[in-house]
Amino acid sequence: MSLNFGAYSASSQRGSALVIAVFISVVMLLLVVALSKLLTASSEGVSYEAQGTRSFFAAQSGMEYALTELFPLSSATVTTSCPVSLQSGETVNLMLSPTISFYTAGLYNCTAHVSCRERADTAGAVTHFWLVSTGQCGADGVQTSRTIEMEVWQ
């Protein structure tokens, strides 16, 4: 058995480097496309997470507003019904004006919708209040909403 090295001359191997170069180029292109899709999905997830956090804080701010309406610090009287401003489920903001948008930097483009229901217990001695605050934020096509519910009594 003898090996014939003459059968594989340089002229018969022409073009193999071109095939390898095209293959490597295609593989690299596929890697770039996959990584760019991964980066886009990751940045979109971070955007939703940030907007969700802002929505939560808008709902929290609405809840704090509702609590100060129910139990004002300057009053010693006992609250027995939801304030008129919360019975209609109006949308509120930190400036307590009729507009529905927050004007602070961290909650810009956010709103809070607050509602209140009351119910006296069977003995009538304690009034229970159910507060629901829904914060919504949106920018650049990303809309998020978070809801906080609270039961308070006096």
HUNORWO-V239274 format. One record per residue. N is the residue number from 1. RES is the residue in one small letter. SS is DSSP state (2 for helix, 1 for strand, 0 for the rest). PHI is phi as a letter, one per 30 degrees, with the letter a starting at -180 (* if undefined). Layout:
# HUNORWO-V239274
((N | RES | SS | PHI) (N | RES | SS | PHI))
This chain:
# HUNORWO-V239274
((1 | m | 0 | *) (2 | s | 0 | b) (3 | l | 0 | c) (4 | n | 0 | c) (5 | f | 2 | d) (6 | g | 2 | d) (7 | a | 2 | d) (8 | y | 0 | c) (9 | s | 0 | d) (10 | a | 2 | d) (11 | s | 2 | d) (12 | s | 2 | d) (13 | q | 2 | c) (14 | r | 0 | d) (15 | g | 0 | j) (16 | s | 2 | d) (17 | a | 2 | d) (18 | l | 2 | d) (19 | v | 2 | d) (20 | i | 2 | d) (21 | a | 2 | d) (22 | v | 2 | d) (23 | f | 2 | d) (24 | i | 2 | d) (25 | s | 2 | d) (26 | v | 2 | d) (27 | v | 2 | d) (28 | m | 2 | d) (29 | l | 2 | d) (30 | l | 2 | d) (31 | l | 2 | d) (32 | v | 2 | d) (33 | v | 2 | d) (34 | a | 2 | d) (35 | l | 2 | d) (36 | s | 2 | d) (37 | k | 2 | d) (38 | l | 2 | d) (39 | l | 2 | d) (40 | t | 2 | d) (41 | a | 2 | d) (42 | s | 2 | d) (43 | s | 2 | d) (44 | e | 2 | d) (45 | g | 2 | d) (46 | v | 2 | d) (47 | s | 2 | d) (48 | y | 2 | d) (49 | e | 2 | d) (50 | a | 2 | d) (51 | q | 2 | d) (52 | g | 2 | d) (53 | t | 2 | d) (54 | r | 2 | d) (55 | s | 2 | d) (56 | f | 2 | d) (57 | f | 2 | d) (58 | a | 2 | d) (59 | a | 2 | d) (60 | q | 2 | d) (61 | s | 2 | d) (62 | g | 2 | d) (63 | m | 2 | d) (64 | e | 2 | d) (65 | y | 2 | d) (66 | a | 2 | d) (67 | l | 2 | d) (68 | t | 2 | d) (69 | e | 2 | d) (70 | l | 2 | d) (71 | f | 0 | b) (72 | p | 0 | d) (73 | l | 0 | d) (74 | s | 0 | d) (75 | s | 0 | b) (76 | a | 0 | c) (77 | t | 0 | d) (78 | v | 0 | d) (79 | t | 0 | d) (80 | t | 0 | c) (81 | s | 0 | b) (82 | c | 0 | d) (83 | p | 0 | d) (84 | v | 2 | e) (85 | s | 2 | d) (86 | l | 2 | c) (87 | q | 2 | d) (88 | s | 0 | d) (89 | g | 0 | i) (90 | e | 0 | d) (91 | t | 1 | d) (92 | v | 1 | b) (93 | n | 0 | b) (94 | l | 0 | d) (95 | m | 0 | d) (96 | l | 0 | h) (97 | s | 0 | c) (98 | p | 0 | d) (99 | t | 0 | d) (100 | i | 0 | c) (101 | s | 0 | c) (102 | f | 0 | d) (103 | y | 0 | c) (104 | t | 0 | d) (105 | a | 2 | d) (106 | g | 2 | d) (107 | l | 2 | c) (108 | y | 0 | d) (109 | n | 0 | i) (110 | c | 1 | c) (111 | t | 1 | b) (112 | a | 1 | b) (113 | h | 1 | c) (114 | v | 1 | c) (115 | s | 1 | b) (116 | c | 1 | b) (117 | r | 1 | b) (118 | e | 1 | b) (119 | r | 1 | a) (120 | a | 1 | d) (121 | d | 0 | d) (122 | t | 0 | d) (123 | a | 0 | d) (124 | g | 0 | i) (125 | a | 0 | d) (126 | v | 0 | b) (127 | t | 1 | c) (128 | h | 1 | c) (129 | f | 1 | c) (130 | w | 1 | c) (131 | l | 1 | c) (132 | v | 1 | b) (133 | s | 1 | b) (134 | t | 1 | c) (135 | g | 1 | c) (136 | q | 1 | b) (137 | c | 1 | b) (138 | g | 1 | a) (139 | a | 1 | a) (140 | d | 0 | h) (141 | g | 0 | i) (142 | v | 1 | c) (143 | q | 1 | c) (144 | t | 1 | b) (145 | s | 1 | b) (146 | r | 1 | b) (147 | t | 1 | b) (148 | i | 1 | b) (149 | e | 1 | c) (150 | m | 1 | b) (151 | e | 1 | c) (152 | v | 1 | b) (153 | w | 1 | b) (154 | q | 0 | b))
